[in-house]
Each structure stands twice: as structure tokens, then as C-alpha cells.
Amino acid sequence: MKYDELDFFEFFESEPFYLFEKEVGICSYSYEKDDFKIYASLSCYEDCIGIVISYKESTVYSGEIRNIKEIKKFDTDILKVVTDKNWIFLKKWPNIGIDFDERLE
């Protein structure tokens, strides 16, 4: 999986939290806006990311995306997750959310 830590830092506006030693390759990020929160747990060696979106402590979306080829910043407020079959867009503006699009290329 190809990704840039700076893209995650800029999107989540924070440093990662490592669940174990950094070398294990599992870290988490979170971002809050108003009553919404997005939490991402990235596993570099398994090429997957777990995502939880909540509103006022209630889960709105929870899922795991596997077989990731690349994660990159699409623009200031969007991370684009590329898999074999989909483009997944994590958004933080105007609202926190996630969009799934079938990959056309």
C-alpha cells in the first residue's frame, strides 16, 4: 500500500497514535467537527483501513476496507482510498462522510 504520512497528518490535523511499536505498522487517527467524529485505524502491512464515523457517540458507519493499493490526499478535505474495484473518498467538509465509487480505470 502506498501512502504519505503527511497526507494523513494534514487531513486529520493530528499526529498518529500507534497501538503498538511504530514498526508493527498499525496506527490510528481521529478528527472531530461539531458532534461528528471520524476514526481511522491503518494497518500498513495488511493493506487495510478500518473506519468509524459517529455522531454524538452513536455509530453512523463502521467498516473495513481491504486490498488497498494507495491512499492519497484528493484535496484539502478529502482522502482518496484506491482499491482494485473502488475509489473511496473520506470527507471532512462540508460534513464528515464517506463515498464509494466504482473504479472506472
ZIHUQUI-V51139 format. One record per residue. RES is the residue in one small letter. NEAR is the number of other C-alpha atoms within 12 Angstrom. Layout:
RES:NEAR  RES:NEAR
This chain:
m:23  k:23  y:24  d:17  e:24  l:18  d:27  f:35  f:23  e:24  f:35  f:32  e:20  s:18  e:18  p:27  f:21  y:19  l:16  f:13  e:10  k:16  e:12  v:14  g:23  i:24  c:27  s:29  y:31  s:30  y:33  e:27  k:22  d:16  d:17  f:26  k:30  i:38  y:39  a:34  s:29  l:36  s:30  c:28  y:19  e:20  d:26  c:29  i:35  g:28  i:33  v:31  i:32  s:26  y:20  k:14  e:16  s:14  t:17  v:20  y:23  s:20  g:19  e:22  i:32  r:26  n:23  i:29  k:25  e:27  i:33  k:30  k:28  f:22  d:17  t:21  d:26  i:28  l:34  k:32  v:41  v:33  t:28  d:20  k:18  n:22  w:28  i:33  f:30  l:41  k:32  k:31  w:22  p:14  n:22  i:32  g:30  i:31  d:19  f:18  d:18  e:15  r:15  l:10  e:10
